[in-house]
Amino acid sequence: MVSLIVGEHASQLRRNLGAASWVALEELTVRPSTDDGSARVVAASVRNIADSLGISKNAAHRAHRRLIAADLISPVQRRDDGGRFLAGTYRLTVDPDLLRSTHDPAPARPATNRTPRPRDAERRQHGDDSQQLTLLST
């Protein structure tokens, strides 16, 4: 399990960035990364971030632009063996006193003897349809 630790001075940065940019920064912070000696490097495309946050690609792109303008991330241009650019690699330059992640072991869940809930289709089969029919006929 990954935990985010937000520093006490992060509230001003969060207000300046806006909600989408802050959440995109959190998403980049918790992703697996490598260390290039000066900063963490994260592989994540704008499309990946948009999918994981449930926002449009345009909103994710605007969030990335704000993070770049605030000098919190910078794009790293990498190429494959054929010379083509690889998408979505960023160097994170976030002060760890503002935002950092920790990788904690998942907490143990207590064993429960609960029966699983019936699926929607099963509930519809056994449900009382008479109320729905009366609503349709009036």
N, CA, C and O of each residue as an XYZ file, in Angstrom:
552
protein
N       0.849     -1.171      0.000
C       0.000      0.000      0.000
C       0.897      1.237      0.000
O       1.932      1.266      0.665
N       0.492      2.235     -0.740
C       1.245      3.486     -0.828
C       0.500      4.550     -0.050
O      -0.709      4.720     -0.204
N       1.236      5.265      0.789
C       0.655      6.373      1.540
C       1.302      7.668      1.094
O       2.493      7.710      0.786
N       0.511      8.718      1.063
C       1.033     10.044      0.756
C       1.185     10.822      2.044
O       0.297     10.811      2.897
N       2.294     11.488      2.181
C       2.525     12.364      3.322
C       2.567     13.789      2.783
O       3.435     14.148      1.988
N       1.617     14.580      3.233
C       1.495     15.969      2.788
C       2.058     16.861      3.882
O       1.615     16.805      5.029
N       3.029     17.678      3.527
C       3.653     18.576      4.484
C       2.747     19.722      4.890
O       1.753     20.014      4.224
N       3.099     20.365      5.985
C       2.251     21.432      6.517
C       2.214     22.666      5.623
O       1.278     23.459      5.720
N       3.203     22.848      4.759
C       3.243     24.024      3.887
C       2.672     23.735      2.496
O       2.785     24.570      1.598
N       2.069     22.577      2.312
C       1.549     22.192      1.004
C       0.219     22.843      0.672
O      -0.170     22.868     -0.496
N      -0.490     23.370      1.657
C      -1.823     23.914      1.388
C      -1.765     25.102      0.419
O      -2.640     25.231     -0.437
N      -0.772     25.955      0.533
C      -0.648     27.094     -0.380
C      -0.365     26.613     -1.804
O      -0.950     27.121     -2.761
N       0.519     25.650     -1.941
C       0.814     25.090     -3.258
C      -0.436     24.438     -3.849
O      -0.711     24.597     -5.038
N      -1.188     23.710     -3.036
C      -2.407     23.054     -3.493
C      -3.412     24.082     -4.007
O      -4.055     23.860     -5.033
N      -3.551     25.203     -3.302
C      -4.465     26.259     -3.757
C      -3.982     26.882     -5.066
O      -4.785     27.152     -5.959
N      -2.687     27.109     -5.181
C      -2.145     27.727     -6.394
C      -2.280     26.818     -7.612
O      -2.563     27.293     -8.712
N      -2.081     25.523     -7.425
C      -2.139     24.593     -8.553
C      -3.555     24.314     -9.024
O      -3.797     24.199    -10.225
N      -4.472     24.207     -8.114
C      -5.828     23.785     -8.445
C      -5.987     22.292     -8.196
O      -5.009     21.555     -8.075
N      -7.229     21.873     -8.124
C      -7.531     20.496     -7.729
C      -6.981     19.460     -8.709
O      -6.339     18.498     -8.288
N      -7.221     19.642     -9.995
C      -6.795     18.637    -10.974
C      -5.275     18.501    -11.005
O      -4.755     17.388    -11.079
N      -4.563     19.619    -10.951
C      -3.100     19.561    -10.975
C      -2.549     18.919     -9.709
O      -1.586     18.154     -9.761
N      -3.164     19.233     -8.571
C      -2.693     18.642     -7.315
C      -2.892     17.127     -7.332
O      -1.998     16.379     -6.935
N      -4.048     16.678     -7.785
C      -4.316     15.243     -7.814
C      -3.413     14.555     -8.836
O      -2.981     13.425     -8.608
N      -3.123     15.210     -9.947
C      -2.177     14.657    -10.919
C      -0.789     14.537    -10.300
O      -0.084     13.556    -10.536
N      -0.399     15.526     -9.513
C       0.884     15.464     -8.815
C       0.904     14.310     -7.816
O       1.905     13.603     -7.702
N      -0.183     14.123     -7.104
C      -0.266     12.987     -6.177
C      -0.137     11.674     -6.938
O       0.568     10.767     -6.496
N      -0.807     11.568     -8.071
C      -0.750     10.350     -8.878
C       0.672     10.086     -9.361
O       1.131      8.944     -9.327
N       1.365     11.110     -9.804
C       2.758     10.940    -10.230
C       3.648     10.557     -9.049
O       4.596      9.788     -9.209
N       3.348     11.084     -7.880
C       4.169     10.816     -6.703
C       4.073      9.369     -6.248
O       5.057      8.809     -5.765
N       2.904      8.755     -6.394
C       2.741      7.386     -5.905
C       3.129      6.333     -6.934
O       3.208      5.152     -6.598
N       3.369      6.728     -8.159
C       3.761      5.755     -9.191
C       5.194      5.280     -8.969
O       6.013      6.000     -8.396
N       5.492      4.061     -9.425
C       6.874      3.567     -9.330
C       7.823      4.492    -10.086
O       7.484      5.013    -11.148
N       8.995      4.686     -9.534
C       9.931      5.623    -10.138
C      11.353      5.093    -10.020
O      11.629      4.127     -9.309
N      12.242      5.761    -10.742
C      13.671      5.497    -10.630
C      14.342      6.785    -10.188
O      13.760      7.865    -10.295
N      15.547      6.673     -9.701
C      16.290      7.844     -9.244
C      17.415      8.102    -10.233
O      18.225      7.214    -10.501
N      17.471      9.320    -10.781
C      18.527      9.644    -11.748
C      19.697     10.380    -11.092
O      20.546     10.937    -11.787
N      19.743     10.385     -9.779
C      20.821     11.052     -9.059
C      20.407     12.392     -8.489
O      20.826     12.754     -7.390
N      19.580     13.142     -9.229
C      19.154     14.449     -8.742
C      17.665     14.497     -8.413
O      17.230     15.334     -7.622
N      16.890     13.610     -9.011
C      15.442     13.616     -8.786
C      14.866     12.260     -9.170
O      15.540     11.415     -9.760
N      13.607     12.082     -8.819
C      12.882     10.862     -9.201
C      12.363     11.001    -10.622
O      11.938     12.085    -11.022
N      12.391      9.923    -11.385
C      11.886      9.904    -12.751
C      10.726      8.917    -12.802
O      10.856      7.759    -12.404
N       9.589      9.399    -13.300
C       8.358      8.620    -13.334
C       7.910      8.454    -14.774
O       7.897      9.419    -15.538
N       7.545      7.245    -15.146
C       6.998      6.991    -16.476
C       5.479      7.001    -16.377
O       4.883      6.109    -15.774
N       4.857      8.009    -16.968
C       3.396      8.123    -16.976
C       2.990      9.099    -18.060
O       3.417     10.254    -18.054
N       2.179      8.649    -18.976
C       1.717      9.541    -20.036
C       0.512     10.337    -19.556
O      -0.109     10.003    -18.546
N       0.197     11.374    -20.282
C      -0.977     12.182    -19.969
C      -2.224     11.307    -20.035
O      -3.127     11.449    -19.211
N      -2.276     10.413    -21.000
C      -3.415      9.511    -21.140
C      -3.534      8.581    -19.931
O      -4.641      8.334    -19.452
N      -2.401      8.060    -19.431
C      -2.429      7.213    -18.228
C      -2.982      7.970    -17.029
O      -3.802      7.449    -16.273
N      -2.527      9.192    -16.867
C      -2.989     10.003    -15.735
C      -4.476     10.302    -15.886
O      -5.223     10.221    -14.911
N      -4.909     10.643    -17.085
C      -6.328     10.921    -17.316
C      -7.178      9.701    -16.988
O      -8.220      9.827    -16.345
N      -6.745      8.527    -17.423
C      -7.496      7.304    -17.147
C      -7.556      6.997    -15.663
O      -8.617      6.643    -15.147
N      -6.434      7.126    -14.969
C      -6.418      6.784    -13.546
C      -7.193      7.782    -12.695
O      -7.702      7.422    -11.634
N      -7.291      9.036    -13.146
C      -8.028     10.052    -12.386
C      -9.475     10.194    -12.828
O     -10.276     10.832    -12.146
N      -9.813      9.598    -13.971
C     -11.173      9.712    -14.470
C     -11.489     11.091    -15.024
O     -12.616     11.572    -14.903
N     -10.487     11.732    -15.634
C     -10.688     13.049    -16.234
C     -10.342     12.962    -17.714
O      -9.779     11.966    -18.168
N     -10.678     14.004    -18.462
C     -10.381     13.999    -19.894
C      -8.881     14.184    -20.128
O      -8.146     14.651    -19.258
N      -8.454     13.799    -21.338
C      -7.047     13.998    -21.689
C      -6.684     15.476    -21.687
O      -5.572     15.841    -21.303
N      -7.613     16.331    -22.113
C      -7.342     17.772    -22.124
C      -7.150     18.300    -20.707
O      -6.253     19.108    -20.465
N      -7.980     17.854    -19.772
C      -7.836     18.291    -18.381
C      -6.517     17.786    -17.798
O      -5.846     18.512    -17.065
N      -6.146     16.558    -18.117
C      -4.869     16.018    -17.638
C      -3.698     16.784    -18.250
O      -2.696     17.030    -17.579
N      -3.822     17.159    -19.516
C      -2.758     17.933    -20.169
C      -2.605     19.310    -19.523
O      -1.487     19.768    -19.289
N      -3.739     19.972    -19.234
C      -3.674     21.269    -18.541
C      -3.024     21.112    -17.166
O      -2.235     21.961    -16.749
N      -3.352     20.034    -16.467
C      -2.755     19.785    -15.154
C      -1.245     19.606    -15.284
O      -0.485     20.145    -14.479
N      -0.809     18.854    -16.289
C       0.631     18.684    -16.514
C       1.304     20.020    -16.835
O       2.395     20.299    -16.339
N       0.667     20.834    -17.652
C       1.228     22.143    -17.997
C       1.407     23.008    -16.746
O       2.422     23.690    -16.601
N       0.425     22.980    -15.846
C       0.542     23.749    -14.598
C       1.690     23.228    -13.736
O       2.423     24.008    -13.128
N       1.840     21.904    -13.687
C       2.925     21.317    -12.896
C       4.288     21.673    -13.488
O       5.243     21.918    -12.751
N       4.376     21.699    -14.803
C       5.631     22.088    -15.457
C       5.914     23.564    -15.206
O       7.051     23.934    -14.916
N       4.885     24.417    -15.316
C       5.056     25.858    -15.083
C       5.460     26.145    -13.639
O       6.166     27.119    -13.379
N       5.022     25.310    -12.700
C       5.379     25.492    -11.295
C       6.712     24.830    -10.947
O       7.096     24.800     -9.778
N       7.418     24.302    -11.943
C       8.710     23.626    -11.754
C       8.625     22.443    -10.793
O       9.567     22.180    -10.045
N       7.498     21.729    -10.813
C       7.348     20.537     -9.979
C       7.664     19.270    -10.760
O       8.080     18.264    -10.185
N       7.466     19.324    -12.067
C       7.850     18.224    -12.946
C       8.498     18.816    -14.183
O       8.258     19.971    -14.536
N       9.322     18.010    -14.836
C       9.891     18.424    -16.116
C       9.940     17.196    -17.018
O      10.315     16.112    -16.571
N       9.561     17.362    -18.292
C       9.569     16.220    -19.198
C      10.990     15.760    -19.483
O      11.907     16.570    -19.618
N      11.153     14.464    -19.570
C      12.434     13.866    -19.925
C      12.266     13.263    -21.303
O      11.428     12.382    -21.496
N      13.043     13.719    -22.255
C      12.943     13.215    -23.618
C      13.818     11.980    -23.767
O      15.046     12.052    -23.723
N      13.152     10.851    -23.945
C      13.874      9.593    -24.169
C      13.520      9.078    -25.551
O      12.430      9.342    -26.060
N      14.444      8.342    -26.157
C      14.228      7.770    -27.486
C      14.463      6.267    -27.448
O      15.251      5.758    -26.651
N      13.754      5.574    -28.336
C      13.990      4.140    -28.454
C      15.173      3.906    -29.392
O      15.812      4.857    -29.842
N      15.458      2.652    -29.681
C      16.604      2.321    -30.529
C      16.457      2.849    -31.953
O      17.452      3.070    -32.643
N      15.209      3.051    -32.395
C      14.969      3.566    -33.736
C      15.000      5.082    -33.815
O      14.835      5.641    -34.899
N      15.207      5.764    -32.688
C      15.279      7.214    -32.676
C      13.966      7.909    -32.408
O      13.921      9.139    -32.357
N      12.864      7.134    -32.231
C      11.570      7.743    -31.951
C      11.474      8.115    -30.475
O      12.009      7.424    -29.607
N      10.782      9.223    -30.210
C      10.599      9.659    -28.832
C       9.666      8.713    -28.087
O       8.671      8.250    -28.642
N       9.986      8.432    -26.845
C       9.117      7.647    -25.969
C       8.259      8.620    -25.183
O       8.735      9.670    -24.752
N       7.018      8.278    -25.002
C       6.067      9.194    -24.363
C       6.060      9.032    -22.857
O       6.296      7.952    -22.314
N       5.779     10.150    -22.203
C       5.401     10.127    -20.811
C       6.440      9.806    -19.776
O       6.218      8.906    -18.966
N       7.552     10.482    -19.754
C       8.524     10.338    -18.683
C       8.778     11.717    -18.094
O       9.055     12.675    -18.816
N       8.681     11.803    -16.774
C       8.806     13.092    -16.097
C       9.763     12.993    -14.921
O       9.809     11.984    -14.218
N      10.518     14.050    -14.724
C      11.393     14.179    -13.558
C      10.626     14.966    -12.507
O      10.207     16.096    -12.755
N      10.441     14.372    -11.339
C       9.732     15.036    -10.245
C      10.720     15.839     -9.420
O      11.732     15.308     -8.962
N      10.428     17.116     -9.230
C      11.294     17.974     -8.426
C      10.513     18.539     -7.246
O      10.697     19.695     -6.865
N       9.642     17.716     -6.673
C       8.811     18.127     -5.548
C       9.633     18.009     -4.269
O      10.272     16.987     -4.021
N       9.608     19.056     -3.471
C      10.279     19.023     -2.187
C       9.615     17.963     -1.311
O       8.400     18.011     -1.118
N      10.379     17.002     -0.771
C       9.773     15.952      0.049
C       9.075     16.485      1.304
O       8.246     15.789      1.891
N       9.401     17.706      1.714
C       8.696     18.298      2.850
C       7.282     18.742      2.468
O       6.442     18.957      3.341
N       7.015     18.880      1.148
C       5.674     19.236      0.685
C       4.820     17.997      0.424
O       3.671     17.923      0.860
N       5.390     17.022     -0.294
C       4.634     15.836     -0.672
C       5.604     14.699     -0.945
O       6.564     14.853     -1.701
N       5.344     13.563     -0.325
C       6.155     12.377     -0.592
C       5.300     11.140     -0.360
O       4.256     11.200      0.289
N       5.756     10.033     -0.896
C       5.010      8.788     -0.733
C       5.848      7.805      0.069
O       7.079      7.848      0.079
N       5.129      6.925      0.735
C       5.777      5.834      1.453
C       5.108      4.551      1.015
O       3.907      4.533      0.747
N       5.852      3.508      0.941
C       5.306      2.208      0.562
C       5.176      1.376      1.821
O       6.146      0.795      2.308
N       3.951      1.330      2.340
C       3.661      0.584      3.552
C       3.095     -0.774      3.178
O       2.420     -0.909      2.158
N       3.369     -1.788      4.004
C       2.713     -3.060      3.739
C       1.212     -2.908      3.949
O       0.764     -2.135      4.796
N       0.460     -3.642      3.181
C      -1.004     -3.568      3.294
C      -1.434     -4.063      4.676
O      -0.929     -5.078      5.156
N      -2.368     -3.349      5.316
C      -2.812     -3.790      6.625
C      -3.564     -5.111      6.514
O      -4.257     -5.369      5.530
N      -3.415     -5.933      7.532
C      -4.098     -7.220      7.542
C      -5.593     -6.986      7.727
O      -6.015     -6.220      8.594
N      -6.370     -7.650      6.909
C      -7.821     -7.525      7.013
C      -8.342     -8.665      7.872
O      -7.923     -9.811      7.707
N      -9.247     -8.360      8.781
C      -9.809     -9.434      9.588
C     -10.673    -10.351      8.729
O     -11.342     -9.908      7.795
N     -10.643    -11.616      9.059
C     -11.452    -12.581      8.316
C     -12.920    -12.381      8.660
O     -13.279    -12.239      9.829
N     -13.757    -12.371      7.645
C     -15.191    -12.238      7.877
C     -15.899    -13.404      7.214
O     -15.426    -13.962      6.224
N     -17.015    -13.751      7.767
C     -17.812    -14.841      7.217
C     -19.078    -14.295      6.580
O     -20.163    -14.836      6.789
N     -18.950    -13.246      5.819
C     -20.099    -12.642      5.170
C     -20.350    -13.328      3.842
O     -19.422    -13.759      3.157
N     -21.601    -13.418      3.499
C     -21.945    -13.967      2.195
C     -21.896    -12.833      1.177
O     -22.250    -11.699      1.500
N     -21.468    -13.121     -0.034
C     -21.380    -12.059     -1.040
C     -22.770    -11.567     -1.430
O     -23.747    -12.316     -1.388
N     -22.837    -10.301     -1.808
C     -24.096     -9.714     -2.250
C     -24.475    -10.300     -3.596
O     -23.602    -10.569     -4.420
N     -25.767    -10.503     -3.832
C     -26.171    -11.016     -5.147
C     -25.882     -9.984     -6.225
O     -25.939     -8.779     -5.979
N     -25.581    -10.453     -7.384
C     -25.302     -9.553     -8.500
C     -26.570     -8.848     -8.934
O     -27.678     -9.286     -8.622
N     -26.400     -7.766     -9.647
C     -27.551     -6.970    -10.088
C     -28.549     -7.796    -10.890
O     -29.757     -7.683    -10.688
N     -28.044     -8.627    -11.803
C     -28.951     -9.415    -12.638
C     -29.776    -10.376    -11.777
O     -30.974    -10.540    -12.005
N     -29.139    -11.008    -10.793
C     -29.857    -11.924     -9.907
C     -30.900    -11.178     -9.095
O     -31.997    -11.696     -8.887
N     -30.587     -9.976     -8.631
C     -31.545     -9.192     -7.864
C     -32.738     -8.799     -8.729
O     -33.876     -8.802     -8.261
N     -32.477     -8.463     -9.985
C     -33.570     -8.093    -10.875
C     -34.477     -9.282    -11.159
O     -35.691     -9.113    -11.272
N     -33.913    -10.482    -11.276
C     -34.714    -11.667    -11.552
C     -35.671    -11.962    -10.410
O     -36.826    -12.317    -10.647
N     -35.211    -11.822     -9.186
C     -36.004    -12.196     -8.031
C     -36.752    -11.015     -7.421
O     -37.466    -11.186     -6.433
N     -36.601     -9.826     -7.988
C     -37.229     -8.643     -7.414
C     -38.708     -8.569     -7.756
O     -39.194     -9.290     -8.626
N     -39.403     -7.704     -7.072
C     -40.830     -7.492     -7.294
C     -40.986     -6.405     -8.352
O     -40.682     -5.238     -8.103
N     -41.460     -6.794     -9.534
C     -41.606     -5.860    -10.644
C     -42.961     -5.165    -10.660
O     -43.198     -4.312    -11.516
N     -43.846     -5.502     -9.749
C     -45.182     -4.935     -9.798
C     -45.183     -3.425     -9.581
O     -46.016     -2.721    -10.151
N     -44.259     -2.919     -8.765
C     -44.193     -1.470     -8.546
C     -43.744     -0.751     -9.815
O     -44.260      0.318    -10.140
N     -42.805     -1.324    -10.517
C     -42.345     -0.696    -11.743
C     -43.436     -0.702    -12.803
O     -43.578      0.266    -13.550
N     -44.209     -1.784    -12.875
C     -45.292     -1.859    -13.866
C     -46.384     -0.843    -13.583
O     -46.945     -0.263    -14.513
N     -46.695     -0.618    -12.303
C     -47.719      0.368    -11.991
C     -47.262      1.769    -12.332
O     -48.075      2.608    -12.719
N     -45.983      2.035    -12.196
C     -45.478      3.358    -12.558
C     -45.553      3.577    -14.075
O     -45.814      4.687    -14.540
N     -45.326      2.526    -14.819
C     -45.356      2.653    -16.277
C     -46.783      2.779    -16.816
O     -47.003      3.419    -17.844
N     -47.738      2.180    -16.133
C     -49.105      2.175    -16.670
C     -49.889      3.422    -16.322
O     -50.967      3.611    -16.886
N     -49.426      4.285    -15.435
C     -50.199      5.471    -15.045
C     -49.973      6.619    -15.967
O     -50.550      7.689    -15.775
